[in-house]
Amino acid sequence: MASSTHSATDVRRLWPADMPLFRDHLLRLDSRSRHERFSGGMSDDFLVRYAQNCFGEGDLVFGAFIEGVMRGAAELRSSEAIWSEQAPFQSHIHAEAAFSVEEPYRRRGVGETLFRRVEQAASNHGVETIEIVCAPDNVPMMRLAGKFKTKFSFEENQITGRLTARLPTAFSLLREASRDVMDMTASVFDARTRDADLGAA
Ligand SMILES: CC(C)(COP(=O)(O)OP(=O)(O)OC[C@H]1O[C@@H](n2cnc3c(N)ncnc32)[C@H](O)[C@@H]1OP(=O)(O)O)[C@@H](O)C(=O)NCCC(=O)NCCS
């Protein structure tokens, strides 16, 4: 259960060693959330396979941690490589963003924090256009995206939101790279702690 006082949310990039955290977050989503996130009531088996395929060169995944547990995720996925920082002249890449926050942790700014991080990452990874696809009745997602000047269109029974990422600066590229180093260090530390806990159990 979430506590009544809202504790701080830490957002960091996820690396392959974090796959179990991402998978377990997806598995905690209830059937309605799974339907909203994946346009279908996705089985546990699907979600396990999905999580295993989210750490390729075209993927950036971020996790939102509350009291040390991952309660939200944002994915930015492209058919082109976006895993490392890219200078502005390499852009024109399109990527799709998707968000999930576990139901008891909603309406406390987690989605907005993740969205802001994805927008920054897109700009620093050469992504020009961010797309968000959701069902036409997904008011929370449309309102959230609307806060970031997303333009919506109705396409093939779904809503597609599009926004243009800002061009990176030397400072933003440097900041992204240093965040990656810190996040990768945290990822390794967390994985070692999990392994040690498993060994002690
Ligand atoms: C969409 C989702 C990620 C929002 O996460 P969240 O952490 O609750 O969002 P936030 O608390 O940061 O809210 C940010 C803004 O989104 C809008 N919003 C969020 N939930 C809303 C709701 N239930 N009704 C109306 N607006 C809502 C509001 O504009 C809100 O800003 P405000 O609090 O200043 O009014 C979450 O509802 C979710 O995981 N849904 C299931 C998965 C999904 O639908 N994903 C989208 C498809 S990719």
The ligand as a Gaussian input file, in Angstrom:
#p B3LYP/6-31G(d) Opt

LIG

0 1
 C       -1.204000       7.436000     -17.668000
 C       -0.439000       7.175000     -16.379000
 C        0.978000       6.746000     -16.729000
 C       -0.397000       8.489000     -15.557000
 O        0.437000       8.264000     -14.417000
 P        0.300000       9.141000     -13.068000
 O        1.519000       8.882000     -12.267000
 O       -1.003000       8.892000     -12.421000
 O        0.324000      10.635000     -13.639000
 P        0.601000      11.969000     -12.822000
 O        0.183000      11.824000     -11.391000
 O        2.005000      12.391000     -13.055000
 O       -0.392000      12.986000     -13.512000
 C        0.081000      13.914000     -14.491000
 C       -1.122000      14.508000     -15.195000
 O       -1.794000      13.517000     -15.946000
 C       -3.210000      13.767000     -15.911000
 N       -3.900000      12.656000     -15.239000
 C       -3.315000      11.601000     -14.635000
 N       -4.264000      10.748000     -14.187000
 C       -5.458000      11.291000     -14.523000
 C       -6.806000      10.867000     -14.348000
 N       -7.115000       9.702000     -13.729000
 N       -7.778000      11.657000     -14.848000
 C       -7.497000      12.820000     -15.471000
 N       -6.222000      13.270000     -15.674000
 C       -5.227000      12.508000     -15.201000
 C       -3.379000      15.064000     -15.151000
 O       -3.340000      16.122000     -16.081000
 C       -2.169000      15.083000     -14.262000
 O       -1.774000      16.368000     -13.896000
 P       -2.424000      17.054000     -12.589000
 O       -2.213000      16.086000     -11.463000
 O       -1.631000      18.330000     -12.440000
 O       -3.862000      17.268000     -12.891000
 C       -1.143000       6.090000     -15.494000
 O       -2.499000       6.441000     -15.353000
 C       -1.041000       4.675000     -16.041000
 O       -0.053000       3.967000     -15.786000
 N       -2.075000       4.194000     -16.773000
 C       -2.070000       2.813000     -17.262000
 C       -1.112000       2.602000     -18.403000
 C       -1.444000       3.525000     -19.569000
 O       -2.575000       3.866000     -19.834000
 N       -0.412000       3.901000     -20.325000
 C       -0.619000       4.743000     -21.487000
 C       -0.452000       4.015000     -22.773000
 S        1.237000       4.037000     -23.232000

